[in-house]
Amino acid sequence: MIGIIDYGMGNLFSVSQALERLGTEWFISDDPAELGNAKGLILPGVGSFKDAMTLLDRQELSGFIKDYASSGKPLLGICLGMQLLFEESEENGLSNGLALLPGKVVRFPGTDKNGESYKVPHMGWNFLKFTNESDLVTDFQEDYVYFVHSYYLKTDDKSVVIASADYHGEVPAIVGRGSVYGMQFHPEKSSSMGMSLLKNYLELVEGKGVR
């Protein structure tokens, strides 16, 4: 069964409905004891990084998530939930993240290298380019997914970037190391590609296809 972490800032309905369509048993909880029994977790999120971390800390979920990931059970962060997996963010002032993966979350500058302005937030459909092998994307063809975000990941460790998109430069779109994964876009809103990615994650949770 999949546990969806409820800390007050998640897109719980759309994620749970996607799991429903995939025929997967799921539950929503903010209780570490209950979430610890899940075979895999999803950390959703919309809003501010700093506010999200404050709520995770207040509800004693930060330490739990780190321990859960250390146990080797699968964890998937979606949108803001993906960003929270990293070391820090500059959103609303510098704040620490869960530090499960290496990197920093920064704001799109809104001006390209030629001095031309572009729209922030990054919103719309962008093409995924696979950059590293992962069970999460095995046998997939590159396709379009749906993004809505004003901040993006910068990391010197390119080994954690499974797929990226181009929005006035490289935007890490799927990340992962070990049993920890993240998607910057909304898979539950990304048509067949997004649903297929969620299905692959669920198969990883069930131990299928894991190398």
C-alpha positions in Angstrom: 0.0 0.0 0.0 1.2 3.5 -0.9 1.2 6.2 1.8 0.7 9.8 0.7 2.3 12.2 3.2 -0.1 14.9 4.4 1.7 17.9 5.9 -0.8 20.5 4.8 0.8 21.6 1.5 0.2 18.7 -0.9 -1.9 18.2 -4.0 -3.4 15.2 -2.3 -6.6 14.9 -4.3 -5.0 14.7 -7.8 -2.2 12.3 -6.6 -4.7 10.0 -4.8 -7.0 10.0 -7.9 -4.1 9.0 -10.1 -3.3 6.1 -7.8 -7.0 5.2 -7.8 -7.0 5.1 -11.6 -3.9 2.8 -11.5 -5.8 0.4 -9.3 -3.4 0.9 -6.3 -4.3 0.8 -2.7 -3.3 4.1 -1.0 -3.9 6.1 2.2 -3.3 9.7 3.3 -1.8 10.3 6.7 0.3 12.7 8.7 1.1 10.0 11.3 4.7 8.7 11.1 3.7 5.4 12.8 1.0 4.8 10.2 3.1 6.0 7.2 6.0 3.7 8.3 3.8 0.7 7.5 3.6 1.8 3.8 5.5 -0.2 1.2 6.3 3.1 -0.6 5.6 6.8 0.1 4.7 9.8 -2.0 5.7 13.3 -0.8 3.5 15.8 -2.8 3.7 19.5 -2.5 2.7 22.9 -3.7 3.7 26.3 -2.4 6.8 27.6 -0.6 9.8 25.4 0.3 10.4 27.2 3.6 6.8 26.8 4.7 6.8 23.2 3.7 9.9 22.4 5.7 8.5 24.3 8.7 5.4 22.1 8.6 7.4 18.9 8.2 9.6 19.8 11.1 6.6 20.8 13.3 4.8 17.5 12.6 8.0 15.5 13.2 7.9 14.2 9.7 11.3 15.4 8.5 13.2 12.9 10.6 10.7 10.2 9.8 11.1 10.7 6.1 14.9 10.6 6.4 14.7 7.3 8.4 12.2 5.8 6.0 14.5 6.6 3.0 17.5 5.2 4.9 15.6 1.9 5.3 15.6 1.4 1.6 11.9 1.7 1.1 10.9 3.7 -2.0 10.1 7.4 -1.7 8.8 9.7 -4.5 8.7 13.5 -4.2 6.4 15.3 -6.7 6.9 19.0 -7.6 7.7 20.9 -4.4 8.0 17.4 -2.8 10.9 16.7 -5.2 12.6 20.0 -4.2 12.3 19.1 -0.5 14.5 16.0 -1.1 17.5 18.3 -1.7 19.9 20.1 0.6 18.6 23.7 0.6 16.5 26.3 -1.2 16.8 30.0 -1.6 13.0 30.5 -1.7 11.9 33.1 0.8 15.4 33.1 2.2 17.8 30.2 2.5 16.4 27.2 4.3 17.5 23.6 4.7 15.8 20.7 3.0 15.7 16.9 3.8 19.2 16.5 2.2 18.5 13.1 0.8 20.0 14.2 -2.5 22.7 16.7 -3.3 21.8 20.1 -4.7 20.2 23.5 -4.2 16.9 24.9 -5.3 17.1 28.3 -7.0 14.7 30.7 -8.7 14.6 31.0 -12.5 16.3 34.3 -13.2 13.7 35.3 -15.8 16.5 36.6 -18.1 18.4 34.4 -20.5 22.1 34.6 -21.4 21.3 37.1 -24.1 19.5 39.4 -21.8 16.1 38.5 -23.1 13.3 38.2 -20.6 11.2 35.0 -20.2 8.2 34.0 -18.3 8.4 32.8 -14.7 6.9 30.6 -13.5 7.8 27.9 -16.0 4.3 26.6 -16.9 3.3 24.2 -19.6 4.3 21.1 -21.5 8.0 20.4 -22.0 9.9 17.5 -23.6 11.8 15.1 -21.3 15.3 14.1 -22.3 16.7 11.1 -20.4 20.2 11.7 -19.1 20.9 8.6 -16.9 19.6 5.1 -16.7 17.1 4.3 -14.0 14.5 1.6 -13.4 12.0 4.4 -13.2 12.3 5.1 -16.9 13.3 1.7 -18.3 11.9 1.1 -21.8 10.4 4.6 -21.9 10.3 6.8 -25.0 11.0 10.5 -24.3 7.8 12.6 -24.3 6.1 15.7 -23.0 5.1 16.3 -19.3 3.4 19.2 -17.5 5.4 21.7 -15.4 4.3 24.5 -13.0 7.2 26.0 -11.0 9.2 29.1 -10.3 12.2 27.4 -8.7 14.4 24.6 -10.1 17.2 22.3 -9.0 20.9 23.1 -9.5 23.3 20.3 -8.7 26.9 19.5 -9.4 26.2 15.8 -9.2 24.7 15.0 -12.5 24.4 11.3 -11.6 21.2 12.1 -9.7 19.5 13.6 -12.8 17.6 10.9 -14.6 15.8 13.2 -17.0 15.8 16.9 -17.8 13.8 19.5 -19.8 14.9 22.7 -21.5 13.5 26.0 -20.3 16.1 28.6 -21.1 18.6 26.1 -19.9 18.6 22.6 -18.4 15.9 21.9 -15.8 16.3 18.6 -13.9 12.9 16.9 -14.3 13.3 13.4 -12.8 15.9 12.7 -10.1 16.9 9.7 -8.1 19.5 7.8 -6.2 18.9 4.4 -4.5 15.3 4.2 -3.5 14.7 8.0 -3.5 13.1 9.5 -6.6 11.6 12.9 -7.5 9.7 14.5 -10.4 9.6 18.2 -10.8 6.6 18.1 -13.1 3.1 16.8 -12.2 2.9 13.1 -13.4 -0.7 13.0 -12.4 -1.5 15.8 -14.8 0.9 14.6 -17.6 -1.3 12.4 -19.6 -0.2 8.9 -20.5 3.5 9.6 -20.0 2.9 10.8 -16.4 0.7 7.9 -15.5 3.2 5.4 -17.0 5.9 6.9 -14.8 3.7 6.6 -11.7 3.0 3.0 -12.7 6.7 2.3 -13.0 7.2 3.7 -9.5 4.5 1.5 -8.1 6.2 -1.5 -9.7 9.4 -0.5 -8.0 7.5 -0.4 -4.7 6.3 -3.9 -5.4 9.9 -5.0 -6.1 9.4 -5.5 -9.8 12.2 -4.6 -12.2 14.6 -3.5 -9.4 18.2 -4.2 -10.3 
